[in-house]
Amino acid sequence: MTVSFPLNAAAALFAVMLAGVAIVPAVPGPRSPAERHFLPGGADSRQEEPRTGDTGLLAQPVRLTPQNSGTTALLQAISVVDDKVVWVSGHQGTWARTLDGGKTWTPGKVPDADTLQFRDVQAFSADEAFLMAAGPGDMSRVYHTTDGGNSWTLQLKNRLPKGFYDCFAFWDRTHGILLSDQVDGRTVMLETTDGETWDDLSTSRVPSPAGTEGGFAASGTCLITLGSKLGWVATGAGTAARVFITTDRGSQWTAVTTPLAAGATAGLTTVAFRDDRRGTALGGDVARNDDTTSVNVAITTDGGKTWKAAGRVPFPGAVFGSAYVADLSPPALMAVGPGGMARSDDDGRHWNKLDTLAYWSVGFGKGTTGWAVGPKGRITRIDLER
């Protein structure tokens, strides 16, 4: 089913996305900033069997194994605690957890949250996790559990009617940072320093937005942390595709422009770093699922101070999520989107396509096993050999 809508009708678009139908603009032209959050993509229903990715230029083989999530909800985020404990989250108030590396998944729903889209999750153990809901106004929220999802505490409900949460990340259990879309020309970020309460960052601590700049709430990877002080934000939908950087655990953020294209539906969607210097920012135009030519990968070797274009991934459309597999030599970079899954063994300069199924996010822990999630409850386990 395809629905046309007025281009300024963000509320109508949100209702259409909740109905799970494809979205096509009624007429060409710039879209409202809020529309970038309702990302169309290839929700296919092909039979999935264990398979081995293309290993033509890979340093190590890859094995992809579909797993039964126990839900049909679109899954958009993943948090890997270790090779046994993994949490995922998605639409219809849904989350799921495995305690055995994905052999079995236990799905659940946050009470009275069936209309929420949990587009980011951060887990610290089998018992403790945070969920971030993305949506207009008070549909953007943060929940917390300390008993494995048996009960959830609502920690934060967006107080800004024009706000829209995009992603969050944590340095530890008590120190976290959250990105919202800008509101009335002001960059909106929030922090917690106790793992319970959240406060706005003052405008003196964050960059001013570049046009209608915000984050793409696609995979929970537009904001990442590393170590005890480092953090990066990938932005889009503005006049420039930029990366925000902090080196002091969020006390101050600065912005750096990347060479990737920006626009109402284009820019950076995800950022990944394998150490304090070497990282990759990826994205594209989220409204062009058939794009195979636009450059959508940028790399840095100085912690994000400077960036250069590095080509594009081998699957069509934009990249939604990315993650490094640091416990390999050389480290592998995984990228996913509605067009498939790909891997690079040289920090995004060259790529191999691994899959053509649709994915929204990918995550790895400290080992060589990771997971990718996507439409219709899709969870695929990724095993890389050392």
Secondary structure, 3 states (H helix, E strand, C coil): CEECCCCCCHHHHHHHHHCCCEECCCCCCCCCHHHHHCCCCCCCCCCCCCEECCCCCCCCCEEEEEECCCCCCCEEEEEECCCCCEEEEECCCEEEEECCCCCCCEEEECCCCCCCCEEEEEECCCCCEEEEECCEHHHCEEEEECCCCCCCEEEEECCCCCCEEEEEEECCCCCEEEEEEEECCEEEEEEECCCCCCEECCHHHCCCCCCCCECCCCCCCCEEEECCCEEEEECECCCCCEEEEECCCCCCCEEEECCCCCECCEEEEEEEECCCCCEEEEEEECCCCCCCCCCCEEEECCCCCCCEECCCCCCCCCCCEEEEECCCCCCEEEEEECCEEEEECCCCCCCEEEECCCCCEEEECCCCEEEEECHHHCEEEEEECC
